[in-house]
């Protein structure tokens, strides 16, 4: 008994000494990276068969993804042919790809999910609820999540009993080989697709001249008379990097903001919960001749979006279509949280296609240097060239937010494991 008490006393002294050391350490993030062993896997989406001018815009359930409780460190993708060769945007335009979680009932039948698991917002329902997603810029845009942060996946505690976590994807690709107007096809102009009604048969508004409603799955863009081309199979090739989840990983939340979000107060008695209506896409109208002469043809769209729960920004990037000139997310005091600028290609090879956006710049603030306060109203600004009209454009902004800094996360994890042990010793 005496020996046991002596051992317990020594353990208590050691634990208390270690506890004091942890609480006195100003930064613990420096040694975390060496603990992380990054794993990587390459996958191919289901086959997409495309002929000249055709569109594939399908949803794929049970999308292949790494298993287990992990921290995702990056998700990179591109379109390839059957031989694995990269396909340039001027042949197959990647309008967008998005990857989402869903929880499927283990005894359920069919391919439909049980229920979707969206990101932290803030759009209505499942709108813009993806965990990952980009467009034509995918080859030249970094998706790396900096150490020691990670996007959590596969935590069994987050899944209801009887369900399992799955992944799904929506891939929107447009084959523009031999079409009359490549840019018109990629901007989904309704006249080029001969579309006057939506998928439910409802007539489109006369003001709606282009956008997602006109380039849905199996739609056909006008091909030049006499052009002959064959069908071919293409795939979304995607590379996922991750590490096993442990107490060194600092979890991040995903927020996607939309410049078309018309935020309004709720109708409830307190009116404290804003109602979001994200329209996803919008139209850029051509500027006047006078503006063209002064080179001032830029359409600026803004949205003011309150963020209920803030934190530390560790990554940021915008999503724009051709014509985009950049986007900035501002804090309530006017400070720039992150600016993201497009890179346009100037060649023919995949990754450098002339006049297409082939990359978006990203932000990696020093941990702790950019903080958003709880309830802070952010301003999203999206700029597009209006030298000519653009239809179906997007102005999205994607950020990763950590509620705690690395040293706070480690201290909390350490305390949660050590304190119960110390209490047990005291109550012996």
RAQUI-V644811 format. One record per residue. RES is the residue in one small letter. PHI is phi in radians with two decimals (999 if undefined). Layout:
res=RES phi=PHI
res=RES phi=PHI
This chain:
res=x phi=999
res=x phi=-1.10
res=x phi=-1.08
res=x phi=-1.10
res=x phi=-1.14
res=x phi=-1.15
res=x phi=-1.11
res=x phi=-1.09
res=x phi=-1.15
res=x phi=-1.10
res=x phi=-1.10
res=x phi=-1.12
res=x phi=-1.07
res=x phi=-1.11
res=x phi=-1.11
res=x phi=-1.15
res=x phi=-1.10
res=x phi=-1.15
res=x phi=-1.08
res=x phi=-1.07
res=x phi=-1.09
res=x phi=-1.09
res=x phi=-1.18
res=x phi=-1.58
res=x phi=-1.35
res=x phi=-1.23
res=x phi=-2.62
res=x phi=-1.96
res=x phi=-1.29
res=x phi=-1.18
res=x phi=-1.75
res=x phi=-1.23
res=x phi=-1.00
res=x phi=-1.17
res=x phi=-1.40
res=x phi=-1.60
res=x phi=-1.88
res=x phi=-1.32
res=x phi=-1.88
res=x phi=-2.54
res=x phi=-2.58
res=x phi=-1.98
res=x phi=-2.22
res=x phi=-2.11
res=x phi=-1.23
res=x phi=-1.00
res=x phi=-1.16
res=x phi=-2.00
res=x phi=-1.65
res=x phi=-2.28
res=x phi=-1.88
res=x phi=-0.93
res=x phi=1.44
res=x phi=-1.52
res=x phi=-2.21
res=x phi=-2.12
res=x phi=-2.50
res=x phi=-1.85
res=x phi=-1.89
res=x phi=-2.02
res=x phi=-1.53
res=x phi=0.91
res=x phi=-1.15
res=x phi=-1.09
res=x phi=-2.77
res=x phi=-1.01
res=x phi=-1.69
res=x phi=1.64
res=x phi=-1.48
res=x phi=-2.33
res=x phi=-2.01
res=x phi=-1.37
res=x phi=-1.88
res=x phi=-2.97
res=x phi=-2.53
res=x phi=-2.01
res=x phi=-2.58
res=x phi=-2.85
res=x phi=-1.60
res=x phi=-2.27
res=x phi=-1.60
res=x phi=-1.13
res=x phi=-1.54
res=x phi=1.54
res=x phi=-1.41
res=x phi=-1.08
res=x phi=-1.77
res=x phi=-1.23
res=x phi=-1.12
res=x phi=-1.33
res=x phi=-1.90
res=x phi=-2.21
res=x phi=-1.50
res=x phi=-1.55
res=x phi=-1.12
res=x phi=-2.95
res=x phi=-2.40
res=x phi=-2.37
res=x phi=-2.19
res=x phi=-2.27
res=x phi=-1.62
res=x phi=-2.65
res=x phi=-1.91
res=x phi=-1.90
res=x phi=-1.18
res=x phi=-1.09
res=x phi=-1.73
res=x phi=-1.24
res=x phi=-2.01
res=x phi=1.44
res=x phi=-1.74
res=x phi=-1.27
res=x phi=-1.28
res=x phi=-1.28
res=x phi=-2.82
res=x phi=-1.37
res=x phi=-2.10
res=x phi=-1.53
res=x phi=-1.28
res=x phi=-1.54
res=x phi=1.99
res=x phi=-2.22
res=x phi=-1.18
res=x phi=-1.20
res=x phi=0.98
res=x phi=-1.72
res=x phi=-1.12
res=x phi=0.92
res=x phi=-1.62
res=x phi=-1.19
res=x phi=-1.54
res=x phi=-2.33
res=x phi=2.94
res=x phi=-2.61
res=x phi=-2.42
res=x phi=-1.05
res=x phi=-1.42
res=x phi=-1.04
res=x phi=-1.21
res=x phi=-1.91
res=x phi=-2.09
res=x phi=-1.27
res=x phi=-2.02
res=x phi=-1.11
res=x phi=-1.65
res=x phi=-1.20
res=x phi=-1.22
res=x phi=-1.72
res=x phi=-1.54
res=x phi=-2.82
res=x phi=-1.60
res=x phi=-1.29
res=x phi=-2.55
res=x phi=1.37
res=x phi=-1.30
res=x phi=-1.08
res=x phi=-1.25
res=x phi=-1.56
res=x phi=-1.89
res=x phi=-1.12
res=x phi=-1.04
res=x phi=1.59
res=x phi=-2.04
res=x phi=-2.41
res=x phi=-1.38
res=x phi=-2.27
res=x phi=-2.22
res=x phi=-2.39
res=x phi=-2.46
res=x phi=-2.09
res=x phi=-2.11
res=x phi=-2.03
res=x phi=-2.16
res=x phi=-2.17
res=x phi=-1.45
res=x phi=-1.93
res=x phi=-1.13
res=x phi=1.30
res=x phi=-1.37
res=x phi=-1.19
res=x phi=-2.50
res=x phi=-1.04
res=x phi=-1.11
res=x phi=-1.10
res=x phi=-1.18
res=x phi=-1.23
res=x phi=-1.60
res=x phi=0.99
res=x phi=-1.24
res=x phi=-1.06
res=x phi=-1.14
res=x phi=-1.29
res=x phi=-1.74
res=x phi=0.95
res=x phi=-1.93
res=x phi=-2.20
res=x phi=-2.30
res=x phi=-1.39
res=x phi=-1.14
res=x phi=-1.62
res=x phi=1.54
res=x phi=-1.46
res=x phi=-1.03
res=x phi=-1.31
res=x phi=-1.12
res=x phi=-1.01
res=x phi=-1.39
res=x phi=-1.58
res=x phi=-1.86
res=x phi=-3.08
res=x phi=2.64
res=x phi=-1.01
res=x phi=-1.14
res=x phi=-1.81
res=x phi=-2.36
res=x phi=-1.29
res=x phi=-0.99
res=x phi=1.32
res=x phi=-1.17
res=x phi=-2.32
res=x phi=-1.50
res=x phi=-1.12
res=x phi=-1.78
res=x phi=-1.04
res=x phi=-1.08
res=x phi=1.57
res=x phi=-1.29
res=x phi=-2.08
res=x phi=-2.64
res=x phi=-1.76
res=x phi=-1.26
res=x phi=-2.54
res=x phi=-1.79
res=x phi=-2.25
res=x phi=-2.43
res=x phi=-1.60
res=x phi=-1.60
res=x phi=-2.31
res=x phi=-2.02
res=x phi=-1.94
res=x phi=-2.06
res=x phi=-2.73
res=x phi=-2.30
res=x phi=-1.18
res=x phi=-1.26
res=x phi=-2.65
res=x phi=-1.25
res=x phi=-1.42
res=x phi=-1.37
res=x phi=-1.73
res=x phi=-1.24
res=x phi=-2.15
res=x phi=-1.78
res=x phi=-1.84
res=x phi=-2.14
res=x phi=-2.13
res=x phi=-1.84
res=x phi=-2.18
res=x phi=-1.18
res=x phi=-1.57
res=x phi=-1.15
res=x phi=-1.73
res=x phi=-1.39
res=x phi=-2.33
res=x phi=-1.24
res=x phi=-1.27
res=x phi=-1.56
res=x phi=-1.28
res=x phi=-1.10
res=x phi=-1.47
res=x phi=1.13
res=x phi=-1.64
res=x phi=-1.66
res=x phi=-1.21
res=x phi=-1.82
res=x phi=-1.77
res=x phi=-2.35
res=x phi=-1.59
res=x phi=-1.61
res=x phi=1.28
res=x phi=-2.24
res=x phi=-2.70
res=x phi=-2.06
res=x phi=-1.84
res=x phi=-1.53
res=x phi=-1.18
res=x phi=-1.42
res=x phi=-1.27
res=x phi=-1.03
res=x phi=-1.05
res=x phi=-1.15
res=x phi=-1.08
res=x phi=-1.09
res=x phi=-1.71
res=x phi=0.95
res=x phi=-1.90
res=x phi=-1.49
res=x phi=-2.35
res=x phi=-1.60
res=x phi=-1.92
res=x phi=-1.97
res=x phi=-2.32
res=x phi=-2.49
res=x phi=-1.90
res=x phi=-2.21
res=x phi=-1.34
res=x phi=-1.91
res=x phi=-0.98
res=x phi=-2.12
res=x phi=-1.64
res=x phi=2.69
res=x phi=-1.75
res=x phi=-1.39
res=x phi=-2.03
res=x phi=-2.84
res=x phi=-2.72
res=x phi=-2.80
res=x phi=-1.79
res=x phi=-2.22
res=x phi=-2.37
res=x phi=-1.84
res=x phi=-0.93
res=x phi=1.79
res=x phi=-1.11
res=x phi=-2.11
res=x phi=2.16
res=x phi=-2.52
res=x phi=-2.37
res=x phi=-1.85
res=x phi=-1.93
res=x phi=-1.46
res=x phi=-1.12
res=x phi=-1.58
res=x phi=1.57
res=x phi=-1.25
res=x phi=-1.43
res=x phi=-1.37
res=x phi=-2.85
res=x phi=-2.02
res=x phi=-2.26
res=x phi=-2.03
res=x phi=-1.36
res=x phi=-1.94
res=x phi=-1.78
res=x phi=-1.32
res=x phi=-2.44
res=x phi=-2.35
res=x phi=-2.13
res=x phi=-1.29
res=x phi=-1.04
res=x phi=1.76
res=x phi=-2.50
res=x phi=-1.33
res=x phi=-1.03
res=x phi=1.27
res=x phi=-1.85
res=x phi=-1.29
res=x phi=-1.99
res=x phi=-3.08
res=x phi=-2.18
res=x phi=-1.20
res=x phi=-2.15
res=x phi=-2.01
res=x phi=-2.26
res=x phi=-1.08
res=x phi=-1.07
res=x phi=-0.86
res=x phi=1.65
res=x phi=-1.49
res=x phi=-2.19
res=x phi=-2.10
res=x phi=-1.83
res=x phi=-1.37
res=x phi=-1.04
res=x phi=1.40
res=x phi=-1.21
res=x phi=-1.59
res=x phi=-1.66
res=x phi=-2.07
res=x phi=-1.79
res=x phi=-2.08
res=x phi=-2.16
res=x phi=-1.93
res=x phi=-2.29
res=x phi=-1.16
res=x phi=-2.04
res=x phi=-1.04
res=x phi=-2.53
res=x phi=-1.26
res=x phi=-2.28
res=x phi=-1.97
res=x phi=1.09
res=x phi=-1.44
res=x phi=-2.25
res=x phi=-2.38
res=x phi=-1.86
res=x phi=-2.42
res=x phi=-2.03
res=x phi=-2.29
res=x phi=-1.91
res=x phi=-2.20
res=x phi=-1.81
res=x phi=-1.32
res=x phi=-2.29
res=x phi=-1.46
res=x phi=-0.93
res=x phi=-1.17
res=x phi=-1.16
res=x phi=-1.11
res=x phi=-1.16
res=x phi=-1.05
res=x phi=-1.11
res=x phi=-1.13
res=x phi=-1.14
res=x phi=-1.08
res=x phi=-1.12
res=x phi=-1.62
res=x phi=-1.52
res=x phi=-1.00
res=x phi=-1.02
res=x phi=-1.15
res=x phi=-1.11
res=x phi=-1.08
res=x phi=-1.08
res=x phi=-1.13
res=x phi=-1.10
res=x phi=-1.64
res=x phi=-1.14
